[in-house]
Amino acid sequence: MSFKYWMILASTVVAPLASATTITFDELDNGTRVDDEYSSSYGVTINGYNVDQKESNLAVVFDTSLNKTADPDLESPFTNVNNSNLGISDPGNVLVIHENPSTCDASTCSNPDDEGSRPAGYFTIDFSESVTLNSIDFFDVEYDESTSNNAIHLFDIDGDELSIDEFYTPYTGGNNTWDRLYFDVADVYSIEINFFGSGALSNIDFTSATTSVPEPTTLAVFAMGLIGLVSARRKQHNS
């Protein structure tokens, strides 16, 4: 085999791999307070701040498949009135800024319900490494505006804002509606998503660059590649 072949083989084994991830919250129970649940698996931490209550750690799971909840506006199914090609959504769990901290203990909140005050508050989503933010789904957003009340801020690893004044929490059409906001922004390290009133989000889709840890069989192939590389160099030297 040629020297070029072994070079390609060796570089392929150790090359960084792009890792696509979508956080759906579906593995969590209804009412879970979400903060570091995705830290170990994806390097993601989340916080929900309620402006009216002046309290953090109120990013709470709402199960849209349930009936007779505290917020029927967030019960499935959801219609997309802005882009019919995306169709009906049954998202399962979504994330809300919970309105009533008194119903919460350290890890859960009973009868989760989104804050309807104006402004309601904001989510912050932090990544352990810079990522490309692809898209986020939004539900039951009732206000159509592009102001600081519903601005979405993206920051790089140095805290500098990216794509300033470009993204806002989208107006989905009100009760039982949804829409997907596409970003396609690289080098994102932190996000702040403002809600002017009621609403929820889910399906946080992002891509991170990670270096995979080689498995034993991969290491064996890599070793063969190194042996072949040395052999090829010797042949070139002797020819």
Secondary structure, DSSP 8 states (H G I E B T S, - for coil): --HHHHHHHHHHHH--EEEEEEE--TTS-TTBB-SSTTHHHHSEEEEEEETTTTBS--EEEEETT-SS-S-GGGSS-BB-SS-GGG--B--SEEEEEBS-GGGB-SSBBSS--B--SSS-EEEEEEEEEEEEEEEEEEE-------SGGGBEEEE-TTS-EESTT--B-----STTBEEEEEEEEEEEEEEEEEESSS-EEEEEEEEEEE-----HHHHHHHHHHHHHHHHHHHHHHH-
